[in-house]
Amino acid sequence: MSETASASSRIASGAVVVLVGHVIGMGLGFSTRILSARLLTPSEYGALILGVTIMTVLALIGQLGLRQGVPRYIPIDEDPASVSVTAFQLTIGSSLVLVGGTILFSEQIARQLAGVKFQSLIIVFVAAAPFLAVLEIAAGIFRGAEDALTKGLVYNVLHRFSVFVLLVVAVGAGYGPLGAAVGWASAVAVTAVVAVVLVRKTALPERVRWRTVDMDKARKLVSFSIPLMAASSVWQLMQQIDTLFVGHFLTTAGVGVYDAAFILSRLILVSLWAFGFLLLPVFSQLGEQNAHSEMDTIYKSITKWMVVVTVPGVLFLIGFGDALLASIFGAEYESATGPLVVLSTTFFLHIVAGPNKEALVAIGETRYILRANLVTFVVNLALNLTLIPAIGILGAAIATGSAYTCMNVLVSYRLYAQTGIHPYSRAVASPLLIAVILFGIVEYGTRSIEPTIPIIGAGLILFQGMTAVAYVIGGGIENADIELLGQLDDRLSIELEGVIQLARRFS
């Protein structure tokens, strides 16, 4: 096997491992949110989510962009172990300074966001921020060392599982929201320690000095990483800002109710994450070859199948949103139906736009993505400030929806202008029409049935199957789909020959 082929194989295998770990982690994270909401009151759950948000933002800033810089800098530095140690030193130092200042103002922060009675909860999460930052750096080191398996096991599985277990134990023992916070923070701390130990044994096998900071290395690493932080952090901060503003303008109960709608609607994005992971190795190679026509064909095919996979779930979230919220989170969360509809529609339109960011990355348009992120962040900030005081959590959902729309317009326009690639075709519209017709039939036939979780779940599985079968039998599989499967079979460590043969029968 050539060196290039070997590298491609490692990248592809790593992408599959990361994808599996991400799906497992997302499932554990979703389960943690559901149980937290069921075991706590909406106000207590909202305070918990605010604490998690503050911890996440502090850890994001405390990393100094090193989570993105380390995996890019390790392969090109003559002393990768020193890079890893310097990244840990810088992260711990900056995080401790940031956390110390935040704790000094914890009473004011609690008063503005969650209420003074939750100050202790906020302090617990603030204190955990350095551990989360260290965990993020460890994940970056594993990525730089091409150890996708350890990264997935530690960052996605161990982290999420320990949070789930310790939180449930603490709340189940009757310690309430503060106990939940301590359980969550303790899980982060334990996982961070395990990650550092594994880094020391796998990524840093040689002896290194931990006490002395290599200032020259630190300057180079920070100057390399700060621009990367700007590119990624703006988008990540945008994901958190609506929660902070809901806490500021409304109540912690409002935060809890809004978060229920947000995390339930974000399940729609699973197909985008999955297809994005699988698409990037193929797109990157075609982007280097300026094979824009092939990229456009693949882009349309990927977008079409994301729509096929996603549209049944979207219709069920919109049609049975109130029943889902009440059954999963509790009757107190049924008031999030309006935001759930808005957010579900938002994320579905994000799917319909296709994996546009991945395509821009593949053709090297990362600076434009940064500018688009900044514009989107400003739009989201302005709309949150305007709409939340006026119409509550529905305003937060509209602000998020508008920001996503702005991002998709900017990114999709740039992609089309540079390459001619766009997602729209009759093949993309067909599954939408089929699903809407079938859903109308299902909804009409089940009006007399009480929409419980088992019934909705069974109905969704049946509806998903009906939509896929109707689309395939109706000629939905095209030659481009078979070509894409062939390219994925060549580049990824997944056996797809059986799927390809089956697809040929229906094309």
URHUJO-V830977 format. One record per pair of residues at least 12 apart in sequence whose C-alpha atoms are under 7 Angstrom apart, sorted by the first residue. I is the first residue (numbers start at 1). GAP is how many residues later the second one is. Records with the same first field share a line. If there is no record, write none. Layout:
I=GAP / GAP
This chain:
9=482 / 483
12=269 / 479 / 480 / 481
13=479 / 480
14=134
15=262 / 263
17=131 / 132 / 135
18=130 / 134
19=255 / 258
21=131 / 132 / 135 / 136
22=134
24=133
25=131 / 132 / 135
28=132 / 133 / 136
29=131
32=132
34=294 / 295
37=292
38=291 / 292
42=211 / 214 / 215
43=209 / 210 / 213
44=133
45=211
46=206 / 207 / 208 / 209 / 210
47=67 / 71 / 205
48=129 / 133
50=193 / 194
51=70 / 71 / 74
52=73
53=187
54=72
55=70 / 71 / 73 / 74
56=73
57=180
58=71
59=36 / 70 / 71 / 73 / 74
60=73
62=29 / 32 / 33 / 36 / 71
63=28 / 70
64=162 / 165
65=160 / 161 / 163 / 164
66=21 / 71 / 159
67=69 / 70 / 73
68=72 / 157 / 160 / 161
69=155 / 156 / 159
70=70 / 71 / 74
71=69 / 70 / 72 / 73
72=72
74=70
75=69
81=123
82=126
84=57
85=125
86=127 / 128 / 132
88=46 / 49
91=42 / 43
92=38 / 42
95=35
96=34
99=27 / 28
103=20
106=13 / 17
107=12
110=12
112=136
113=131 / 134 / 135
114=133 / 137 / 138
121=57 / 60
124=57 / 58 / 61
125=56 / 60
128=57 / 60 / 61
131=57 / 58 / 61
132=56 / 60
134=58
135=57 / 60
138=57 / 58 / 61
139=12 / 16
145=58
154=41
158=33
159=28 / 29 / 32
162=25
163=20 / 21 / 24
166=17 / 18 / 21
167=13 / 16 / 17
170=13
231=139
234=139 / 140 / 143
235=138
238=139
242=142 / 154
243=12
245=139
246=142 / 147
249=139 / 140
254=139
257=76 / 79
258=78 / 135
261=75 / 78 / 79
262=78 / 81
265=75 / 78 / 79
266=81
268=42 / 46 / 79 / 80
269=78
271=35 / 39
272=34 / 79 / 83
276=79 / 82
280=78
283=12 / 76 / 79
284=78
287=75 / 76
288=75
292=127
296=125 / 126
297=183
298=182 / 186
299=124
300=123 / 124
301=179 / 180
303=49 / 51 / 120
304=123 / 124
306=45
307=44 / 45
308=123 / 160
311=121 / 124
312=123 / 148 / 151 / 152
313=147
314=30 / 34
317=27
318=23
321=16 / 19
322=12 / 15
323=128
324=129
327=125 / 126
338=56
339=54 / 55 / 58
342=55 / 56 / 59
343=54 / 58
346=55
350=58
353=55 / 70
354=69
356=55 / 56
357=54
360=55
372=35 / 38
376=27 / 30 / 31
379=24
380=19 / 20 / 23
383=16
384=12 / 15
427=49
431=40
434=33
435=32
472=34
473=33
475=31 / 32
477=26 / 29 / 30
478=29
479=28
482=18 / 21
485=15
